[in-house]
Amino acid sequence: MTGVLAAGGLVASAQTAHAADIELARNGGFEAGLDGWSCTAGSGTVVASPVHGGTKALKATPAGSDNAQCSQTVAVKPDSTYTLSSWVQGSYVYLGASGTGTTDVSTWTQSAPSWQRLTTTFKTGANTTSVTISTHGWYGTGAYYADDVSLLGPGGGPVQLPAAPTGLTAGSATSSSIALSWAAVPGATGYNVYQGGSKVLSASGTSATVTGLAASTAYTFQVTATNTAGESAKSAAVTASTTSGGGGNPGGGLPTHALVGYLHASFANGSGYTRMADVPDSWDVIDLAFGEPTSVTSGDIRFNLCPVSECPGVESAADFKAAIKAKQAAGKKVLISIGGQNGQVQLGTTAARDTFVTSVSKIIDEYGLDGLDVDFEGHSLSLNTGDTDFRNPTTPVVVNLISALKTLKAKYGAKFVLSMAPETFFVQLGYQYYGAGPWGGQDPRCGAYLPVIHALRDDLTLLHVQDYNSGSIMGLDNQYHSMGGADFHIAMTDMLLTGFPVAGDTSRMFPALRPDQVAIGLPASTNAGNGHTAPAEVTKALDCLTRKANCGSYQTHGSWPGLRGLMTWSVNWDGFGGGEFSKNFDAYPWS
């Protein structure tokens, strides 16, 4: 054995290692603080107690939607066997290795009230020269501790500086993004993308999408390759241009800045019933809440007006339809909203998909509606284990929904208005977590709307994420943001208009949406839902996003005067509150 195994916890590992094995983990006992380690969201620190060996140990605390992962990348040899171990303490503590080139591995303990050793082994692939080892906790649990992390096996050879990438090519472009790809470089573990000489992002694979660009503008890009030895020279440059700011499907006839509201048409609650004819002129898009399925998996969507027994003031079906036509004649759009809190919809089969298309079409035709709002919540959308790329989904409920929406769009044509109202859990949380995750165990609903939004982005009229009834969400500043103030809406909207790497993978960038496709979703009053935002704070959010003023601590990646507007739950609750929400929108100086 080599004489490097000084920490007491490493002796047992050394006894089973081969003669050529050496210790590869850097600062595994955390005696040098966090040197060599990277912890998500600033979750890790070094403590003097409790410790397993030496005088220091890692303490990492999960918070919100962060699992407090601490990791480091280690040079290894191809086709070699390695033993990974660590002493841990706490609840739901995980240890694993990724990027092995074969099968990534992990092990965990549900409960370790005192120090417990985790260990696992893996073999590297034929071309693997580095792996990432990490430990993490679990959401909502307390802090965990780790000490004497060890990776035993053959040491990697001297790492050579990688060559400059070749074959840099610009692919598809939007008004705010350009896709890039290049050839893999032997020995590279990552790549940096430069725009006009300035680094704009890093990627682990051989493709990336640069977002936050101006419309109708030419940009020059270069790429470098990186590994533990450093960064290569820059590749040959490629120049590409973004498209014009138009394009896509704005839905036809929407005002430049629109106010969207949900009308309680099929049920009553404490806000009272509002007849269609009595909806104030402030509302540009009226979403009928809700069309609901006959069962979760049937795909058979039905819509009925609120019964007289529940809503004494309800109009007749004929008057309701006539009022819709009057609103449309005044330039308003009226949509059927599918789902809601209680309307779970899972299109798990092609039969359910086809039934969905038929039944939704029937509602649209019967009431003469302008389009469809997708308000799938709860467990309507989740991703199967192994479905890891939002650009190429494989989960039936996602694939079938995409197909159904494309069919409806094709049937009704360019004037068909398609909107979506996902919760932050299904969209912005995808910046950190996507589906069940590489090791499983994550909530499979994380980011589950992203493949639907992405596949329909050229057909999508409006995306108004519900910035309410939400936990704290990490923004692009890698800080957590909470409901109730301008900061939350600024950070969440900036993510949609800038784009972001899904699950932190810069090779899988969710491209920015056009500003005219984005509205901010808020509750109309304190009675309407958690996360009510006072009118003054709503104004601050609009100031920051449209003219980069009154931004507070969060710095946006641009300003978007073409932001479409606001959405609220709901028309009824706004009326109940004296029209505070709509009056604030009407008074806002957009230009």
C-alpha positions as CSV (number, residue, x, y, z in Angstrom):
1,M,0.0,0.0,0.0
2,T,1.0,3.6,-0.5
3,G,1.4,5.6,2.6
4,V,-1.3,8.2,1.9
5,L,-4.1,6.7,4.0
6,A,-3.7,8.8,7.1
7,A,-7.4,9.2,8.0
8,G,-8.6,6.4,10.3
9,G,-11.7,5.8,8.3
10,L,-9.7,4.9,5.2
11,V,-7.9,1.9,6.7
12,A,-10.7,-0.5,6.2
13,S,-11.0,0.5,2.5
14,A,-7.3,0.0,2.0
15,Q,-7.4,-3.6,3.2
16,T,-9.5,-4.6,0.3
17,A,-7.8,-2.5,-2.4
18,H,-5.4,-3.8,-5.0
19,A,-1.7,-3.1,-4.6
20,A,-1.8,-0.5,-7.4
21,D,-4.7,1.3,-5.9
22,I,-4.2,4.8,-4.5
23,E,-6.3,7.4,-2.8
24,L,-7.8,9.7,-5.4
25,A,-10.3,11.8,-3.5
26,R,-8.9,15.2,-2.8
27,N,-9.4,16.5,0.7
28,G,-11.7,13.7,1.6
29,G,-11.4,14.4,5.3
30,F,-12.3,18.1,4.8
31,E,-9.2,19.1,6.8
32,A,-8.6,21.8,4.2
33,G,-12.2,23.1,4.3
34,L,-14.1,22.7,1.1
35,D,-11.0,22.8,-1.1
36,G,-11.7,20.5,-4.1
37,W,-15.4,20.3,-3.3
38,S,-18.3,22.2,-4.8
39,C,-21.7,22.3,-2.9
40,T,-25.0,23.4,-4.4
41,A,-26.6,26.7,-3.3
42,G,-23.9,27.3,-0.7
43,S,-25.3,24.4,1.3
44,G,-21.9,23.0,2.6
45,T,-19.7,24.1,5.4
46,V,-16.9,22.5,7.4
47,V,-17.4,21.8,11.2
48,A,-15.3,20.7,14.0
49,S,-18.0,18.4,15.5
50,P,-19.1,15.8,14.9
51,V,-16.2,14.3,13.1
52,H,-15.2,10.8,12.2
53,G,-11.5,11.2,11.6
54,G,-9.2,14.1,12.0
55,T,-10.5,17.4,13.2
56,K,-13.0,18.4,10.5
57,A,-16.1,17.1,8.7
58,L,-18.6,18.3,6.1
59,K,-22.0,19.6,7.2
60,A,-24.5,20.2,4.3
61,T,-28.0,21.4,4.8
62,P,-30.8,20.8,2.2
63,A,-33.1,23.8,1.8
64,G,-36.3,24.1,-0.2
65,S,-35.8,22.2,-3.4
66,D,-32.0,21.8,-2.9
67,N,-30.7,18.5,-1.8
68,A,-27.3,19.9,-0.6
69,Q,-25.1,18.0,-3.0
70,C,-21.3,18.3,-2.6
71,S,-19.1,16.9,-5.4
72,Q,-15.7,16.8,-7.0
73,T,-14.3,15.5,-10.3
74,V,-11.5,13.0,-10.1
75,A,-9.1,11.8,-12.8
76,V,-9.3,8.0,-13.4
77,K,-8.2,5.3,-15.8
78,P,-10.4,3.7,-18.4
79,D,-11.5,0.1,-17.9
80,S,-10.6,0.1,-14.2
81,T,-12.4,-0.8,-11.0
82,Y,-12.8,1.7,-8.2
83,T,-14.2,1.6,-4.6
84,L,-16.0,4.7,-3.3
85,S,-16.8,5.1,0.4
86,S,-17.6,7.7,3.0
87,W,-18.6,7.9,6.6
88,V,-21.9,9.7,7.0
89,Q,-24.3,10.8,9.7
90,G,-27.9,12.0,9.4
91,S,-31.2,11.0,7.6
92,Y,-31.4,10.1,4.0
93,V,-27.7,10.5,3.1
94,Y,-26.6,9.5,-0.4
95,L,-23.1,8.7,-1.9
96,G,-22.5,8.1,-5.6
97,A,-20.4,8.4,-8.7
98,S,-21.5,9.7,-12.1
99,G,-19.9,9.9,-15.5
100,T,-18.4,6.5,-15.1
101,G,-18.9,5.6,-18.7
102,T,-20.6,2.4,-17.6
103,T,-23.3,2.4,-14.9
104,D,-23.4,5.3,-12.5
105,V,-23.7,4.1,-8.9
106,S,-25.1,5.3,-5.6
107,T,-25.8,4.0,-2.1
108,W,-27.7,5.6,0.8
109,T,-28.8,5.2,4.3
110,Q,-32.3,6.2,5.6
111,S,-31.0,6.9,9.1
112,A,-27.6,7.1,10.6
113,P,-27.8,8.6,14.1
114,S,-24.1,7.9,14.5
115,W,-21.3,7.5,12.0
116,Q,-22.1,4.9,9.3
117,R,-20.0,3.8,6.4
118,L,-21.4,3.8,2.9
119,T,-19.5,2.1,0.1
120,T,-20.0,1.1,-3.5
121,T,-17.9,0.1,-6.5
122,F,-17.9,0.8,-10.2
123,K,-15.9,0.2,-13.3
124,T,-15.0,2.9,-15.7
125,G,-15.8,2.8,-19.4
126,A,-13.3,2.3,-22.2
127,N,-12.9,6.1,-22.8
128,T,-13.5,7.4,-19.3
129,T,-10.8,9.6,-17.8
130,S,-12.7,11.3,-15.0
131,V,-15.7,10.7,-12.8
132,T,-17.7,12.9,-10.4
133,I,-18.1,11.7,-6.9
134,S,-20.7,13.3,-4.6
135,T,-22.8,13.1,-1.5
136,H,-26.2,14.7,-0.9
137,G,-29.1,14.7,1.5
138,W,-32.9,14.9,0.8
139,Y,-35.4,17.7,0.5
140,G,-37.1,18.8,3.7
141,T,-34.7,16.8,6.0
142,G,-32.1,18.2,8.3
143,A,-28.4,18.6,7.9
144,Y,-26.2,15.6,7.1
145,Y,-22.6,15.1,7.8
146,A,-19.9,13.4,5.8
147,D,-16.2,12.6,6.5
148,D,-13.3,10.6,5.2
149,V,-14.6,10.4,1.6
150,S,-12.4,7.9,-0.3
151,L,-12.0,6.9,-3.9
152,L,-9.6,4.0,-4.2
153,G,-8.3,2.7,-7.6
154,P,-5.7,3.1,-10.2
155,G,-4.6,6.8,-10.6
156,G,-5.2,8.5,-13.9
157,G,-2.3,9.3,-16.1
158,P,-0.9,12.9,-16.5
159,V,-3.8,14.9,-17.9
160,Q,-2.9,16.7,-21.2
161,L,-4.4,20.0,-22.2
162,P,-7.2,19.3,-24.7
163,A,-7.0,20.4,-28.3
164,A,-9.2,23.2,-29.6
165,P,-12.6,22.0,-30.7
166,T,-13.4,21.7,-34.4
167,G,-16.6,21.6,-36.4
168,L,-18.3,24.5,-34.6
169,T,-21.7,24.9,-36.3
170,A,-24.7,27.2,-35.7
171,G,-28.0,25.4,-35.8
172,S,-31.6,26.6,-35.3
173,A,-32.1,30.2,-34.2
174,T,-35.0,32.1,-32.6
175,S,-35.4,35.8,-32.0
176,S,-33.4,35.4,-28.8
177,S,-31.3,32.2,-29.0
178,I,-28.9,30.3,-31.3
179,A,-28.1,26.6,-31.0
180,L,-24.5,25.5,-31.4
181,S,-22.8,22.2,-31.8
182,W,-19.2,20.9,-32.3
183,A,-17.1,17.8,-32.5
184,A,-16.0,16.0,-29.3
185,V,-12.4,16.6,-28.2
186,P,-10.6,13.5,-26.7
187,G,-9.7,14.0,-23.1
188,A,-12.1,17.0,-22.6
189,T,-14.4,16.9,-19.6
190,G,-16.3,20.1,-20.5
191,Y,-16.5,23.1,-22.9
192,N,-16.8,26.8,-22.7
193,V,-18.8,28.9,-25.2
194,Y,-17.6,32.4,-26.0
195,Q,-19.7,35.1,-27.6
196,G,-17.8,38.0,-29.1
197,G,-14.8,37.0,-27.0
198,S,-16.6,36.8,-23.7
199,K,-17.5,33.5,-22.0
200,V,-21.3,33.1,-21.8
201,L,-21.8,29.5,-20.7
202,S,-20.2,26.1,-20.0
203,A,-21.4,22.8,-21.4
204,S,-20.7,19.2,-20.5
205,G,-21.6,17.9,-23.9
206,T,-21.0,18.9,-27.5
207,S,-23.9,21.3,-27.9
208,A,-25.4,24.3,-26.2
209,T,-27.9,27.0,-26.9
210,V,-27.0,30.7,-26.2
211,T,-30.0,32.6,-25.0
212,G,-30.9,36.2,-24.1
213,L,-29.9,37.5,-27.5
214,A,-31.4,40.5,-29.4
215,A,-33.7,39.9,-32.4
216,S,-32.3,40.3,-36.0
217,T,-28.7,40.5,-34.8
218,A,-25.5,38.8,-35.9
219,Y,-23.3,37.1,-33.3
220,T,-19.9,35.5,-33.4
221,F,-19.1,32.4,-31.3
222,Q,-16.1,30.3,-30.4
223,V,-15.7,27.2,-28.1
224,T,-12.9,25.9,-26.0
225,A,-12.4,22.4,-24.4
226,T,-11.5,22.0,-20.7
227,N,-10.2,19.4,-18.3
228,T,-8.3,19.3,-15.1
229,A,-5.2,20.5,-16.9
230,G,-6.9,23.7,-18.0
231,E,-8.6,25.2,-21.1
232,S,-7.7,24.8,-24.8
233,A,-7.2,27.5,-27.4
234,K,-10.5,28.8,-28.9
235,S,-12.0,27.1,-31.9
236,A,-12.5,28.8,-35.3
237,A,-15.3,31.3,-35.1
238,V,-18.8,30.9,-36.5
239,T,-21.2,33.8,-37.1
240,A,-25.0,33.4,-37.0
241,S,-28.0,35.7,-36.7
242,T,-31.2,35.6,-34.6
243,T,-34.5,35.8,-36.3
244,S,-36.8,38.8,-36.2
245,G,-39.0,39.4,-33.2
246,G,-42.1,38.3,-34.9
247,G,-42.7,34.7,-36.0
248,G,-44.3,32.0,-34.0
249,N,-48.0,32.2,-33.3
250,P,-49.2,35.2,-31.3
251,G,-52.7,33.9,-31.5
252,G,-54.1,36.7,-33.6
253,G,-55.8,39.7,-32.3
254,L,-54.4,40.0,-28.8
255,P,-53.5,43.5,-27.7
256,T,-49.8,44.3,-27.2
257,H,-50.3,44.0,-23.5
258,A,-53.1,41.8,-22.3
259,L,-54.9,41.0,-19.1
260,V,-55.9,37.3,-18.7
261,G,-58.4,36.1,-16.1
262,Y,-60.1,32.9,-15.1
263,L,-63.9,33.0,-14.9
264,H,-65.6,30.6,-12.5
265,A,-68.1,29.3,-15.1
266,S,-68.7,25.8,-13.9
267,F,-68.7,26.1,-10.1
268,A,-69.4,28.5,-7.3
269,N,-67.2,29.6,-4.3
270,G,-66.9,32.5,-1.9
271,S,-66.2,35.0,-4.7
272,G,-69.7,34.7,-6.1
273,Y,-70.9,34.0,-9.6
274,T,-70.1,36.4,-12.5
275,R,-72.2,36.2,-15.7
276,M,-70.2,36.3,-18.9
277,A,-72.0,39.5,-20.0
278,D,-70.9,41.2,-16.8
279,V,-67.2,40.5,-17.1
280,P,-65.5,43.9,-17.2
281,D,-63.9,45.2,-20.4
282,S,-60.5,45.2,-18.7
283,W,-60.2,41.4,-19.4
284,D,-58.6,40.6,-22.8
285,V,-58.5,36.8,-22.4
286,I,-61.2,35.0,-20.5
287,D,-60.5,31.4,-19.5
288,L,-63.6,29.4,-18.7
289,A,-62.8,27.3,-15.5
290,F,-63.0,24.4,-16.0
291,G,-63.3,21.6,-18.5
292,E,-62.8,18.4,-16.5
293,P,-62.4,14.7,-17.4
294,T,-65.0,12.0,-16.7
295,S,-62.1,10.1,-15.1
296,V,-58.4,10.8,-14.7
297,T,-57.3,8.6,-17.6
298,S,-60.3,8.8,-20.0
299,G,-59.3,11.9,-21.9
300,D,-63.0,12.7,-22.1
301,I,-63.3,16.4,-21.2
302,R,-66.7,17.8,-20.3
303,F,-67.8,21.4,-19.6
304,N,-71.1,22.4,-18.0
305,L,-72.3,25.8,-16.7
306,C,-72.7,26.0,-12.9
307,P,-76.0,24.5,-11.9
308,V,-78.8,26.9,-10.7
309,S,-78.8,25.1,-7.3
310,E,-75.1,26.2,-6.8
311,C,-75.2,29.5,-8.7
312,P,-78.6,31.1,-8.5
313,G,-77.6,33.9,-10.8
314,V,-76.3,31.7,-13.7
315,E,-77.5,32.6,-17.2
316,S,-79.0,30.2,-19.6
317,A,-76.7,28.4,-22.1
318,A,-78.1,30.5,-24.9
319,D,-77.4,33.7,-23.0
320,F,-73.9,32.5,-22.1
321,K,-73.1,31.7,-25.8
322,A,-74.5,35.1,-26.9
323,A,-72.4,36.9,-24.3
324,I,-69.3,35.0,-25.6
325,K,-70.0,36.3,-29.1
326,A,-70.4,39.8,-27.8
327,K,-67.1,39.6,-26.0
328,Q,-65.4,38.3,-29.2
329,A,-67.0,41.1,-31.2
330,A,-65.3,43.6,-28.7
331,G,-61.9,42.0,-29.4
332,K,-61.8,39.6,-26.4
333,K,-60.6,36.0,-26.6
334,V,-62.6,33.3,-24.7
335,L,-60.9,29.9,-24.1
336,I,-61.8,26.7,-22.4
337,S,-59.4,25.9,-19.6
338,I,-58.8,22.2,-19.0
339,G,-57.8,20.8,-15.6
340,G,-57.5,23.0,-12.5
341,Q,-56.8,21.9,-9.0
342,N,-59.4,19.1,-9.1
343,G,-59.4,18.1,-12.8
344,Q,-56.5,15.6,-13.1
345,V,-55.9,14.6,-16.7
346,Q,-53.5,11.8,-17.7
347,L,-53.4,10.9,-21.4
348,G,-51.6,7.6,-20.9
349,T,-52.8,6.0,-24.1
350,T,-53.4,7.0,-27.7
351,A,-57.1,6.2,-27.2
352,A,-57.2,8.8,-24.4
353,R,-55.3,11.2,-26.6
354,D,-57.8,10.9,-29.4
355,T,-60.7,11.2,-27.0
356,F,-59.2,14.3,-25.6
357,V,-59.0,15.9,-29.1
358,T,-62.5,14.9,-29.9
359,S,-64.1,16.1,-26.7
360,V,-62.2,19.4,-26.5
361,S,-63.1,20.1,-30.1
362,K,-66.8,19.5,-29.2
363,I,-66.6,22.1,-26.4
364,I,-64.8,24.7,-28.6
365,D,-67.3,24.2,-31.4
366,E,-70.4,24.3,-29.2
367,Y,-69.5,27.5,-27.5
368,G,-67.6,29.1,-30.4
369,L,-64.4,29.5,-28.4
370,D,-61.1,30.9,-29.5
371,G,-58.8,28.3,-28.1
372,L,-57.6,26.2,-25.2
373,D,-55.8,26.8,-21.9
374,V,-53.9,23.9,-20.4
375,D,-54.1,24.1,-16.6
376,F,-52.8,20.6,-15.7
377,E,-51.9,20.5,-12.0
378,G,-51.3,17.9,-9.3
379,H,-50.3,14.5,-10.8
380,S,-51.5,15.1,-14.4
381,L,-47.9,15.3,-15.7
382,S,-44.9,13.4,-14.4
383,L,-41.9,11.8,-16.1
384,N,-41.1,8.1,-16.2
385,T,-37.8,7.0,-14.8
386,G,-35.2,7.3,-17.5
387,D,-37.0,10.1,-19.3
388,T,-34.2,12.6,-18.9
389,D,-34.1,14.9,-22.0
390,F,-36.9,17.5,-22.2
391,R,-36.1,17.8,-25.9
392,N,-37.0,14.2,-26.6
393,P,-39.6,13.0,-24.1
394,T,-40.7,9.4,-23.9
395,T,-43.3,9.4,-21.1
396,P,-46.7,8.6,-22.7
397,V,-48.7,11.2,-20.8
398,V,-46.3,13.9,-22.0
399,V,-45.9,12.6,-25.6
400,N,-49.7,12.2,-26.0
401,L,-50.5,15.6,-24.7
402,I,-48.0,17.2,-27.1
403,S,-49.6,15.2,-30.0
404,A,-53.1,16.2,-28.9
405,L,-52.3,19.9,-28.7
406,K,-50.5,19.9,-32.1
407,T,-53.6,18.2,-33.6
408,L,-55.9,20.8,-32.2
409,K,-53.7,23.6,-33.4
410,A,-53.6,22.1,-36.9
411,K,-57.3,21.7,-36.9
412,Y,-58.2,25.3,-36.0
413,G,-55.3,27.1,-37.7
414,A,-53.3,30.2,-37.0
415,K,-55.9,32.1,-35.0
416,F,-56.2,29.3,-32.4
417,V,-55.1,30.6,-29.1
418,L,-53.1,28.2,-27.0
419,S,-52.1,29.1,-23.4
420,M,-50.6,27.2,-20.5
421,A,-50.8,27.8,-16.8
422,P,-48.3,25.5,-15.1
423,E,-47.1,25.8,-11.5
424,T,-43.5,26.8,-10.8
425,F,-42.8,23.2,-9.6
426,F,-43.4,22.0,-13.2
427,V,-41.3,24.7,-14.9
428,Q,-38.7,26.8,-13.0
429,L,-37.9,24.0,-10.6
430,G,-36.5,22.3,-13.7
431,Y,-33.4,24.5,-13.4
432,Q,-32.3,22.3,-10.5
433,Y,-34.2,19.0,-10.9
434,Y,-35.8,17.2,-13.8
435,G,-37.9,14.1,-13.3
436,A,-36.8,11.4,-11.0
437,G,-33.1,12.4,-11.5
438,P,-30.1,10.4,-12.5
439,W,-30.2,8.3,-9.3
440,G,-34.0,8.2,-8.9
441,G,-35.8,9.4,-5.8
442,Q,-36.7,12.9,-7.0
443,D,-40.3,13.8,-7.5
444,P,-41.0,12.7,-11.1
445,R,-43.1,15.9,-11.6
446,C,-40.1,18.2,-11.4
447,G,-40.0,20.2,-14.6
448,A,-42.5,18.0,-16.3
449,Y,-44.1,20.8,-18.2
450,L,-40.8,21.7,-19.9
451,P,-41.1,19.1,-22.8
452,V,-44.7,20.3,-23.5
453,I,-43.8,24.0,-23.6
454,H,-40.7,23.3,-25.7
455,A,-42.5,21.1,-28.2
456,L,-45.3,23.7,-28.6
457,R,-43.2,26.8,-28.4
458,D,-43.9,27.8,-32.1
459,D,-47.6,27.3,-31.5
460,L,-47.8,28.7,-28.0
461,T,-49.7,32.0,-27.6
462,L,-49.2,32.5,-23.9
463,L,-47.4,30.9,-21.0
464,H,-48.5,32.3,-17.7
465,V,-46.8,30.3,-14.9
466,Q,-48.7,30.4,-11.6
467,D,-46.4,32.5,-9.4
468,Y,-48.5,31.5,-6.4
469,N,-49.2,28.5,-4.2
470,S,-45.4,27.9,-4.7
471,G,-42.5,27.0,-2.5
472,S,-39.2,28.9,-2.7
473,I,-37.6,28.5,-6.1
474,M,-34.0,29.0,-7.2
475,G,-33.5,31.7,-9.8
476,L,-30.6,32.2,-12.3
477,D,-28.7,34.0,-9.5
478,N,-28.6,30.6,-7.7
479,Q,-30.5,32.1,-4.8
480,Y,-33.9,31.1,-3.5
481,H,-36.9,33.4,-4.1
482,S,-40.2,33.3,-2.3
483,M,-43.7,34.5,-3.1
484,G,-45.3,37.7,-2.2
485,G,-43.1,40.4,-3.6
486,A,-41.7,41.8,-6.8
487,D,-38.5,39.8,-6.5
488,F,-40.3,36.4,-7.0
489,H,-42.0,37.5,-10.2
490,I,-38.9,39.2,-11.6
491,A,-36.7,36.1,-11.0
492,M,-39.3,33.6,-12.2
493,T,-40.0,35.6,-15.4
494,D,-36.4,36.3,-16.1
495,M,-35.8,32.5,-16.3
496,L,-38.5,32.2,-19.0
497,L,-37.1,35.1,-21.0
498,T,-33.5,34.2,-20.7
499,G,-33.6,30.4,-20.8
500,F,-31.8,28.0,-18.5
501,P,-29.9,24.7,-18.3
502,V,-32.3,22.0,-17.3
503,A,-31.2,20.2,-14.1
504,G,-28.0,22.3,-14.3
505,D,-26.9,20.6,-17.5
506,T,-25.6,23.3,-19.9
507,S,-25.8,20.9,-22.8
508,R,-29.6,20.8,-22.3
509,M,-30.6,24.4,-22.4
510,F,-34.3,25.3,-22.3
511,P,-34.4,28.2,-24.8
512,A,-35.9,31.6,-24.0
513,L,-39.5,32.3,-24.9
514,R,-40.5,35.4,-26.8
515,P,-41.7,38.3,-24.5
516,D,-45.0,38.3,-26.3
517,Q,-45.5,34.7,-25.2
518,V,-45.1,35.4,-21.5
519,A,-47.5,36.8,-18.9
520,I,-47.0,36.8,-15.1
521,G,-49.6,34.7,-13.1
522,L,-50.7,36.1,-9.8
523,P,-53.7,35.7,-7.4
524,A,-56.2,38.7,-7.6
525,S,-56.5,39.1,-3.9
526,T,-55.5,37.6,-0.5
527,N,-58.6,35.4,-0.8
528,A,-57.7,33.9,-4.1
529,G,-54.5,32.0,-3.2
530,N,-51.2,32.0,-1.4
531,G,-48.7,34.5,-2.7
532,H,-50.8,37.6,-3.2
533,T,-48.7,40.5,-4.3
534,A,-49.6,44.1,-3.4
535,P,-50.3,46.3,-6.4
536,A,-47.2,48.4,-5.7
537,E,-45.0,45.3,-5.9
538,V,-46.7,44.2,-9.1
539,T,-45.8,47.6,-10.6
540,K,-42.2,47.2,-9.4
541,A,-42.0,43.8,-11.2
542,L,-43.3,45.2,-14.4
543,D,-40.9,48.2,-14.2
544,C,-38.0,45.9,-13.8
545,L,-38.9,43.4,-16.5
546,T,-40.0,46.0,-19.1
547,R,-37.5,48.8,-18.5
548,K,-35.0,47.5,-16.0
549,A,-36.0,49.9,-13.3
550,N,-37.0,49.3,-9.6
551,C,-35.3,45.9,-9.8
552,G,-34.2,45.6,-6.3
553,S,-31.4,43.0,-5.6
554,Y,-32.2,40.7,-8.5
555,Q,-30.5,41.7,-11.8
556,T,-32.3,40.6,-14.9
557,H,-30.5,39.3,-18.0
558,G,-32.3,41.9,-20.1
559,S,-35.4,44.1,-20.4
560,W,-38.5,43.1,-22.3
561,P,-40.9,46.0,-23.2
562,G,-42.9,43.5,-25.2
563,L,-43.8,41.4,-22.2
564,R,-47.4,40.4,-22.9
565,G,-49.0,41.2,-19.5
566,L,-50.6,39.6,-16.5
567,M,-52.8,36.6,-15.7
568,T,-54.8,36.2,-12.5
569,W,-56.9,33.8,-10.6
570,S,-59.5,35.1,-11.0
571,V,-62.0,37.4,-12.6
572,N,-64.5,36.5,-9.9
573,W,-62.0,37.2,-7.0
574,D,-61.0,40.5,-8.6
575,G,-64.6,41.6,-8.7
576,F,-65.0,40.4,-5.1
577,G,-62.0,42.6,-4.1
578,G,-63.4,45.7,-5.9
579,G,-61.3,45.3,-9.1
580,E,-58.0,46.1,-7.5
581,F,-55.9,43.8,-9.7
582,S,-57.5,44.9,-13.0
583,K,-57.5,48.6,-12.1
584,N,-53.7,48.4,-11.4
585,F,-53.1,46.7,-14.8
586,D,-55.2,49.3,-16.6
587,A,-53.3,52.2,-14.9
588,Y,-49.8,50.8,-15.7
589,P,-47.8,53.0,-18.1
590,W,-46.5,50.4,-20.5
591,S,-44.6,53.0,-22.6
